[in-house]
Amino acid sequence: MNKYDLIVIGGGTAGMNLVNPLTNRGWKAALVESAHLGGTCINVGCIPSKTLISSGRVMQTVRDASKLGVIAEPPRADWTAMVQRKDELVGKIRGRKYKNVERNENITLYEGRASFSGPQSIEVNGENLSADKIVIAAGSRTAVPPVKGLEKSGYLTSTSIMAMETLPTSMLVLGGGIIALEFSQLFNRLGVEVTVLQRGERLAPNLDPEISAEIKIILEQEGVKVVVDTNISLIERTAGQVTVTDERTEGVVQYSAEEILVATGRKPNSDWLNLEKAGIATDQRGFITVDSSFKTSAERVWAIGDIIGGMMFTHKAWHDSVLLSRYFSNGEEINPADRLIPFAIFTEPEIAGVGLDEEAATKAGHEVKVHQYPFRFQGRARAMEKYAGFIKMIIEKKGEKILGVYMIGPEAGELIHELIAAMHFGATAKDIQNIIHIHPTLSEAIINTAGAG
């Protein structure tokens, strides 16, 4: 049996950013990856999807050029070229990951699927490995709903849709969350007729209701058909078309398209790991249960990233690894409960948020006031022809501490970082008002929101 100081299961963001600093300190580590180093984000998630989304944004900019006095020919999508550009970028980033591992003599890479064989041991491709510490960072994958006929009909996921050889003429999208929002707008902009089928009463149900309503309007204005409150009972594929049956209260409705994308969330890869052999507990959804230090129910086994649930973002997984690395290296206490975990959705306009929304702040016992400011009043946004969206700031009445910020508007994914820093250091709305912002910039919307009350 090969013995190490550390075994890391998963070579994605969480795993790679844990193993690198520890091996640089002299630890001997086994890194196990069943697919490609870099994980979901680099290979089939954040980077490739945002690369394609950038192409879609350029197409829309060309369509809107006349609004800014520019005459341009109607754009056409070269899907093959877009996919090639995406693949080349992913290949370069992934290649750097492998080179970094190859250069590190303290890392042994095992390419295969890990399976626990005991409390402190795993098996990979017939080899048995053990370690003083084992960290599970095996990530997640698409969750497929148990709809009759779906498996037989075939479907696209957020991974396979980016590897299509040709664009379909039409597409149904099951789900209304982040993946559904981003891909429905992208493919609509590329010329695909898109229909979003959302089970709940609104898109992005975890978002502020006003933001959910705003993005629905924007998508529909661009040509995306949005159907909410669906009750899908059957999916069939015949003659090159997928047909979805929706049993609504007012009667049965059917929707047909050339392809169907499943964007109904993600599930942990815990079922691949034979966790019962190590006595590692999971919750009802399969996510590994951990304490405040990422410790599992098994001795000397920790878990980080998507596989422990919660907000499944790459930056959250990265920060998990930072905290655990500090704990292993220096004995620093881990307290992830107090973290500010922001998010962004890369539609256009972008959506971003951090902290408590109005409902959560009230439930937590805060007496709050809400400041809101629309981008249509912002000079830079108007000059850019970006009128949609707003910033909403949730502020504690006593002391004016900022409890949360949610926004939809141009470059929201970038603008939110000023508020993340402000909240991290306990800033108040008055503090924001006292910071001089450059004119004319989109960032002025932040100071205007702070003073909007």
Buried (B, 14 or more C-beta within 10 A) or exposed (E): EBBBBBBBBBBBBBBBBBBBBBBEEEBBBBBBBBBBBBBBBBBBBBBBBBBBBBBBBEBBBBBEBEEEEEEEEEBEBEBEEBBEBBBEBBEEBBEEBBEEBEEBEBBBBBBEBBBBBEBBBBBBEEEEBBBEBBBBBBBBBBBBEEBEBBEEBEBBBBBBBBEEEEBBEBBBBBBBBBBBBBBBBBBBBBBBBBBBBBBBEBBBBEBBBBBBBBBBEBBEEBEBBBBBEBEBEBBBBEEEEBBBBBEEEEEEEEBBBBBBBBBBBBBBBBEBBBBEBBBBEBEEEBBBBBEEEBBBBBEBBBBBBBBBBEEBBBBBBBBBBBBBBBBBEEEEEBEBEEEEBBBBBBBBBBBBBBBBBBEBBEEEEBEBEBBBBBBEEBEBBEEBEBBBBBBBBBBBEEEBBBBBBBBBBBBBBEBBEBBBEBBEEEBBBEBBBEEEBEEEBBBBBBBBBBBBE
